[in-house]
Amino acid sequence: MIMLCERCCGQIGEAEPVVRLAHIDHAHPDGTITWRHSFLHAKGCEAPRPADHERPDFGSWDSARGIGGLR
């Protein structure tokens, strides 16, 4: 089974410590409950790595970008 972290959507490895959460999905007329399980990294999520094709945006204005269609 592939476990994905609810915070970062990253895959959780088989040997990694994990926090498992159980939520009630729905209750049946006979009194039984169907559970929905979710998972979190126990040691904290890794910082997301930007994709290779994306340039980092440092927040300062770059005049080479232009404004809309006026490039």
Secondary structure, 3 states (H helix, E strand, C coil): CCEEECCCCCEECCCCCEEEEEEEEEECCCCCEEEEEEEEECCCCCCCCCCCCCCCCCCCCCHHHCECCEC
